[in-house]
Amino acid sequence: MKIYTRGGGYELPVILDGEIQRDILFSTNRDEEWLDNQLKIQKISSPEDVFDAAVTDQGEFTVLRKRKGPNIPPMQH
């Protein structure tokens, strides 16, 4: 049995919890126009809808949307 793994790579976070990480984005030689286009491709209208988005060392864009679920009140003890 062979297990294939992708190794040696890294991701640079360009959005964290809805906030654009501009310093990191610009360090990848990309700008907010590029980021907006990447979000549109994923059918995401706003960075605020993103939990985590990153650029890999291979130039790939990865994104995790924020989950929208029921409003559950905090548990009280």
N, C-alpha and C positions, 0 to 999 in steps of 0.2 A: 504494500500500500504506500503510495506516495502522497505527501502533503505538500501542496504548493503554497508558498508564502511570498508576498511581495516585501522585500526587505531593502534596507539601505536608504529609503526615501524619508522625506519629512513633509510636513504641512505647515504653512504659515497662516495663522488665523487673520482673516480680513474683516470678519464680522463676529462679534461675541455678544450674545444676548441682545441682539438688535442694534448694537452700537458699532459703527464702522471704525475699524482700527486704521486710521489714515496713515500713520507713520509706517506701519507694516505694509499696507497697500502700496504706498509710494515706493517703499524699498524694493518691491517686486517689479518696479518699472511699469506699474499699472495705475490708472486713475479711477475716479468715481464714475466716469462715463462707461469705462470698461465694466466696472462692477454692476452698474445699472443694466447693461446689456446682458450680462451673465444671469442676473436675477430674472429678467424678462424671459430669457430662454427657458428658465425653470418655472415660468408662470408665477413668479413672486413679485408683488407690486411694491413692496417696501422692505428695507432692511429690518424694520421693526418686527417683521414676520419670521425672522431668521434667528435660530438659536446659535448656530455655528456655521460659518462659511470659511473655507480655506483655499489656498493655492498650493498645490504640491510642487515638489522640486522638478517635476516633469511638466509643469505648466497647466495641469488639470485643475478644474474648479470643482470643489465638493461643497455640498450644502446640506444642513439639517434644519428643517422648519421647526418652529415652535409648535408644540402640541396644543390644540385647543380642545379642552374637555369641559366636563360639567364643573360648575363652581361648587367645590366642596368646602364647607366651612372647616376651620381648623378644629382639631380634636381638643377637647378639654378634659382634664383629669379631675 
